Amino acid sequence: MPLDHGGLEILDTEECRSLLATTPLGRIVFTDRALPAVQPVNYVLADGDVVIRTSPASRLATAAGDAVVAFEIDDFDTASRTGWSVVVIGRARAATGSAELAALRALPLRSWAPGDHDHFIRIHPQLISGRRIPDYSAPAV
Amino acid sequence: MPLDHGGLEILDTEECRSLLATTPLGRIVFTDRALPAVQPVNYVLADGDVVIRTSPASRLATAAGDAVVAFEIDDFDTASRTGWSVVVIGRARAATGSAELAALRALPLRSWAPGDHDHFIRIHPQLISGRRIPDYSAPAV
């Protein structure tokens, strides 16, 4: 596994895509009134896109509706100090059109937050990268 | 507990500061070559600042050395779909000066990534906000 300048393993695109399919929760990174913003969101994948469900009135819908955003997932173990992260960068866009909305409503995606969430944002990945902290305590194979 | 427009509980500043002291890992959000960037980092608090240890040659040191950044922590439970997040916004700056560096080196902070990490970034919180997904399945008290 190749290492980056910081000694972290570089995950290949295929592994990043696999990891994206394993977790229910990520963090969307965008800009809100010229300040960096980050918000946890649950998500599903649809045709390779990250799909998020939110309220039409949310800050997320307003600020990230048509912008280049980052989307991050990770899983770390505090005891062993190991783990991995995957970051997707792509343009977010609000889903429109009755056929697309019907398809998205049929996804197994319910917002964890209460209330009306009939607004869908999809992020089409243009860059995918991932890193893993190697477990140096594990026996070499 | 007051709710935001999305039905999430708004955590007060004191609770956010308490939560910041409970976790070892967060995510720093910055801009790298005009693109949104996000990276998991372990951290400690020092005099109320978020302190991160990185390599002097890292992308983080280069891009977030003197910029307004966001820093996010969260903890969610997939089964109950509950959890919380805290976001700090503030200016990041590289620590300089031998006295400051000596103090930071004495902190219980070792980067989880391998290699040289004798570069310290501290974020002085200017805005702190937090949200919690209420557990509607819990009995009302």
Interface residues (C-beta under 8 A of the other chain):
Chain A: H5 G6 G7 L8 P24 L25 R27 V29 F30 T31 L35 P36 A37 V38 Q39 P40 N42 T54 S55 A57 S58 V68 V69 A70 E72 D74 F76 T78 R81 T82 G83 S85 V87 I89 W112 A113 P114 G115 L127 I133 P134 Y136
Chain B: H5 G6 G7 L8 P24 L25 R27 V29 F30 T31 L35 P36 A37 V38 Q39 P40 N42 T54 S55 A57 S58 V68 V69 A70 E72 D74 F76 T78 R81 T82 G83 S85 V87 I89 W112 A113 P114 G115 L127 I133 P134 Y136
